[in-house]
Amino acid sequence: MLFEYTRRRGARSPVTDAATFKVDRLKQASTSGNPHVDLSHLIDRSYNYHSPRELRWHLADRLGLTPKAVALREAGHA
């Protein structure tokens, strides 16, 4: 399953001192001409993600999928 997310700035991680991001919107990418489905309500949009990989793992867990069954792309990026 392909998902598209829009990020917004998060905070610096107190553990790693790395920049984090929050998800503003999460959509299931359209297939076969079907419109995007907004799934933003399925995740905690206040959570500070350290990487897209972490978001993918959280999304897979939330949907009961394996992480390799979930593909992500950032909105506005190919």
ChimeraX attribute file (.defattr): number of C-alpha atoms within 10 A of each C-alpha:
attribute: neighborCount
match mode: 1-to-1
recipient: residues
	/A:1	12
	/A:2	13
	/A:3	21
	/A:4	22
	/A:5	23
	/A:6	15
	/A:7	18
	/A:8	13
	/A:9	13
	/A:10	16
	/A:11	15
	/A:12	14
	/A:13	14
	/A:14	8
	/A:15	6
	/A:16	9
	/A:17	9
	/A:18	10
	/A:19	15
	/A:20	19
	/A:21	22
	/A:22	21
	/A:23	21
	/A:24	14
	/A:25	17
	/A:26	24
	/A:27	19
	/A:28	18
	/A:29	19
	/A:30	13
	/A:31	10
	/A:32	5
	/A:33	6
	/A:34	8
	/A:35	11
	/A:36	14
	/A:37	13
	/A:38	15
	/A:39	14
	/A:40	15
	/A:41	10
	/A:42	11
	/A:43	15
	/A:44	12
	/A:45	17
	/A:46	11
	/A:47	14
	/A:48	20
	/A:49	21
	/A:50	18
	/A:51	12
	/A:52	18
	/A:53	13
	/A:54	13
	/A:55	22
	/A:56	20
	/A:57	16
	/A:58	16
	/A:59	21
	/A:60	18
	/A:61	12
	/A:62	11
	/A:63	12
	/A:64	9
	/A:65	13
	/A:66	12
	/A:67	17
	/A:68	10
	/A:69	10
	/A:70	16
	/A:71	17
	/A:72	19
	/A:73	15
	/A:74	13
	/A:75	15
	/A:76	8
	/A:77	6
	/A:78	5
